[in-house]
Amino acid sequence: MKITEYLSKNKISFDTSGGEIVIWCPFCQKTHLSGMKIITFHINPENGKGSCQDCQKQSDFAELVKELKSAPVVMGVSEGVLEFQTSKSEVKNQSEQEEPLIEEEPEEVIDISQFKR
């Protein structure tokens, strides 16, 4: 998936300028007096690195996604294609394969029905 596809899927407005993707900066959150968001964060579509032309904040796309609180979580960008975090179940399955399960001994059960009350 490319950055523009990710932005569209997550309903994040963007434009293009000089071959870069431009979005609203979640770091400085610049807006017009009317409350309309101003797009100031320029992103290189090939490597996902970008910076805000207003607050000068530099960020990669993975950090930007975290700030925007979008899903799924992006781990990086390689040659214009997004790399996503594996799901928790996949991570759990990988860790189970890497580490052998330690079987716990069952707890000793005491039958209390024979005790007097």
C-alpha contacts under 8 A as a table, 3 or more apart, distances in Angstrom:
res1	aa1	res2	aa2	distance
1	M	5	E	6.25
1	M	6	Y	6.72
1	M	81	V	5.56
1	M	82	L	5.69
2	K	5	E	5.31
2	K	6	Y	6.35
2	K	45	P	7.88
2	K	80	G	5.94
2	K	81	V	4.93
2	K	82	L	5.92
3	I	6	Y	5.05
3	I	7	L	6.18
3	I	45	P	6.51
3	I	48	G	7.68
3	I	80	G	7.20
3	I	81	V	7.20
3	I	82	L	6.75
4	T	7	L	5.09
4	T	8	S	6.14
4	T	14	F	7.98
4	T	21	I	7.64
5	E	8	S	5.14
5	E	9	K	6.04
6	Y	9	K	5.13
6	Y	10	N	6.21
7	L	10	N	5.20
7	L	11	K	6.07
7	L	12	I	4.95
7	L	13	S	7.08
7	L	14	F	7.44
8	S	11	K	4.94
8	S	12	I	5.93
8	S	13	S	7.23
9	K	12	I	7.75
10	N	70	S	6.81
10	N	71	A	7.59
12	I	23	I	7.72
13	S	23	I	6.41
13	S	24	W	7.65
14	F	21	I	6.63
14	F	22	V	5.46
14	F	23	I	4.67
14	F	24	W	7.54
14	F	39	I	7.45
15	D	21	I	5.86
15	D	22	V	5.15
15	D	23	I	6.68
16	T	19	G	6.35
16	T	20	E	5.47
16	T	21	I	4.56
16	T	22	V	5.64
17	S	20	E	5.27
17	S	21	I	6.49
17	S	22	V	6.86
19	G	44	N	7.64
19	G	45	P	7.84
20	E	42	H	6.04
20	E	43	I	5.48
20	E	44	N	5.18
20	E	45	P	6.22
21	I	42	H	5.63
21	I	43	I	4.99
21	I	44	N	6.57
21	I	45	P	6.54
22	V	39	I	6.06
22	V	40	T	6.40
22	V	41	F	5.37
22	V	42	H	4.47
22	V	43	I	6.18
23	I	39	I	4.67
23	I	40	T	6.18
23	I	41	F	5.21
23	I	42	H	6.68
24	W	29	Q	6.93
24	W	30	K	7.50
24	W	37	K	6.30
24	W	38	I	5.73
24	W	39	I	3.93
24	W	40	T	5.67
24	W	41	F	5.89
25	C	28	C	5.89
25	C	29	Q	5.37
25	C	30	K	6.92
25	C	38	I	7.91
25	C	39	I	6.52
25	C	40	T	5.89
25	C	41	F	5.05
25	C	52	C	6.43
26	P	29	Q	5.05
26	P	64	L	7.62
26	P	67	E	6.36
26	P	68	L	6.25
27	F	55	C	7.88
27	F	57	K	7.28
27	F	67	E	7.50
28	C	54	D	7.79
28	C	55	C	6.08
29	Q	37	K	7.43
29	Q	38	I	7.99
30	K	37	K	6.30
30	K	38	I	5.72
30	K	39	I	7.90
30	K	40	T	7.89
31	T	34	S	7.64
31	T	35	G	5.47
31	T	36	M	5.38
31	T	37	K	4.36
31	T	38	I	5.14
32	H	35	G	5.21
32	H	36	M	5.24
32	H	37	K	6.43
32	H	38	I	6.67
33	L	36	M	7.36
40	T	52	C	5.37
40	T	53	Q	5.43
40	T	54	D	6.36
41	F	50	G	6.76
41	F	51	S	5.48
41	F	52	C	4.02
41	F	53	Q	6.24
42	H	50	G	5.28
42	H	51	S	5.54
42	H	52	C	6.13
42	H	53	Q	7.36
43	I	48	G	5.90
43	I	49	K	5.67
43	I	50	G	4.10
43	I	51	S	6.79
43	I	61	F	7.77
44	N	47	N	5.90
44	N	48	G	5.23
44	N	49	K	5.55
44	N	50	G	5.98
45	P	48	G	5.47
45	P	49	K	7.90
45	P	80	G	5.60
46	E	77	V	7.31
46	E	78	S	6.99
46	E	79	E	5.08
46	E	80	G	3.91
46	E	81	V	7.57
47	N	77	V	5.40
47	N	78	S	5.95
47	N	79	E	6.16
47	N	80	G	5.93
48	G	60	D	5.52
48	G	61	F	4.83
48	G	62	A	7.95
48	G	76	G	7.44
48	G	77	V	5.58
48	G	80	G	7.29
49	K	58	Q	7.56
49	K	59	S	5.92
49	K	60	D	4.21
49	K	61	F	6.00
50	G	58	Q	5.76
50	G	59	S	5.51
50	G	60	D	6.02
50	G	61	F	7.37
51	S	56	Q	5.99
51	S	57	K	5.41
51	S	58	Q	4.21
51	S	59	S	6.14
52	C	55	C	5.68
52	C	56	Q	4.83
52	C	57	K	5.40
52	C	58	Q	6.68
53	Q	56	Q	5.56
59	S	63	E	6.20
59	S	64	L	6.40
60	D	63	E	5.59
60	D	64	L	6.33
60	D	76	G	7.72
61	F	64	L	4.86
61	F	65	V	6.09
61	F	74	V	7.51
61	F	76	G	6.70
61	F	77	V	7.25
62	A	65	V	5.24
62	A	66	K	6.50
62	A	73	V	7.39
62	A	74	V	5.00
62	A	75	M	5.39
62	A	76	G	5.50
62	A	77	V	7.93
63	E	66	K	5.14
63	E	67	E	6.33
64	L	67	E	5.06
64	L	68	L	6.16
65	V	68	L	4.96
65	V	69	K	5.99
65	V	70	S	5.58
65	V	71	A	7.76
65	V	73	V	7.04
65	V	74	V	6.81
66	K	69	K	4.92
66	K	70	S	6.54
66	K	73	V	7.27
67	E	70	S	7.98
70	S	73	V	7.01
71	A	74	V	7.90
72	P	84	F	6.99
72	P	85	Q	7.51
73	V	84	F	5.93
73	V	85	Q	5.68
74	V	82	L	6.66
74	V	83	E	5.86
74	V	84	F	4.49
74	V	85	Q	6.00
75	M	82	L	7.59
75	M	83	E	5.41
75	M	84	F	5.24
75	M	85	Q	5.72
76	G	82	L	5.96
76	G	83	E	5.15
76	G	84	F	7.22
77	V	80	G	5.96
77	V	81	V	5.48
77	V	82	L	4.54
77	V	83	E	5.80
78	S	81	V	5.30
78	S	82	L	6.50
78	S	83	E	7.26
86	T	90	E	6.18
86	T	91	V	6.56
87	S	90	E	5.22
87	S	91	V	6.32
88	K	91	V	4.99
88	K	92	K	6.03
89	S	92	K	4.92
89	S	93	N	6.05
90	E	93	N	5.02
90	E	94	Q	6.11
91	V	94	Q	5.09
91	V	95	S	6.20
92	K	95	S	5.18
92	K	96	E	6.14
93	N	96	E	5.07
93	N	97	Q	6.25
94	Q	97	Q	5.15
94	Q	98	E	6.24
95	S	98	E	5.05
95	S	99	E	6.08
96	E	99	E	5.39
96	E	100	P	6.64
96	E	101	L	7.06
97	Q	100	P	6.83
111	D	114	Q	6.87
112	I	115	F	5.50
